[in-house]
């Protein structure tokens, strides 16, 4: 069976972008949480931010324009990277199980609604990679589906892919180095069984 990360790199990443070329989240709960964090920083220009699942960098571009942080993205879609909306935002191609950035580079790592599409078997590897990239005292912010019980079903756009709903902050907080700092839940698109959360985790 092919890994879902390979499927996204080879085809579904571009297919997703073709279906959602101008996607906007209104309100963008993740961006609102990031703004609250950055507005308290004395020197946001010195902060390195990585968004995993950055698409064409729209959210990172807004962060850059407001705070002038050093913004980086990780994205499987060639088309999304080709359509990068802001050349000040560096987006590299890849998936969360293997991230080509140096150790301890980032003050903030963001998951932009992508964990639900990752192989369950890869979640520990993803957590390990993000741990490697995140500075001591840094933040990990997860925006994704939320469920106390792991729920799995087929991805309607590609039968080779499964989606999962879970309280993804738990892939970090089982370890004493990580602590859940805040959690905000709401119903995405006002649909039943579309519980979503924005979770902020601190690396101690």
Buried (B, 14 or more C-beta within 10 A) or exposed (E): EEBBBBBBBEBBBBBBBEEEEEEEBEEBBBBEBBBEBBEEBEEBEEBBBBBBBBBBBBBBBBBBEBBBBBBBBBBBBEBBBEBBBBEBBBBBBBBBBEBEBEEBBBBBBBBBBBBBBBBEEBBEBBBEBBBEBBBEEBBBBBBBBBBEEEEEEEBEEBEBBBBBBBBBBBBBBEEEEBEBBEBBEEEBEEEEEEBBBBBBBBBE
